[in-house]
Amino acid sequence: DQFGSWAQVWHTIQGGRHAVDTFPTWLLPEVTARLRSMADIFPVLHPVQTGTIPLLRHGLSYRLPVRITATPNGPHIHVTIPSTPADPPAVVVNPAA
C-alpha cells in the first residue's frame, strides 16, 4: 500500500494483517523490477502478473507465489510464503521396528 511518499509492507498471518515496514515510494519501481526478475515475470501489459520465486532453505525447496497487480496508485505486490516445502523430504519407516 502507498501512503504519500511511503509504501507500506504488510504481513498477513492467520488472517490478521500487520504493518511491518515502510520504504520510500521512489524505490517501488526498483523493488517491483527485482521481484519480477526473481519470479521470472516478464513485463507485460496485463493488469495481473504472476510468477514464482524459488527458495532453498535448510536443504528444502520452496516455491513462493508472486502476484503483481496494477492499481491506479502503482503496483500491489503479494508474495506468499508457504509453510511447507515444495518437495518435502521422504519419510523413512523402519519396517523392522
Buried (B, 14 or more C-beta within 10 A) or exposed (E): EBEEEEBEEEEEEEEEEEEEEBEEBEEBEEBBEEBBEBBEBEEEEEEEBEBBBEBEEEEEEBBBBBBBEEEEEBBBBEBEEEEEBEEEEEEEEEEEE
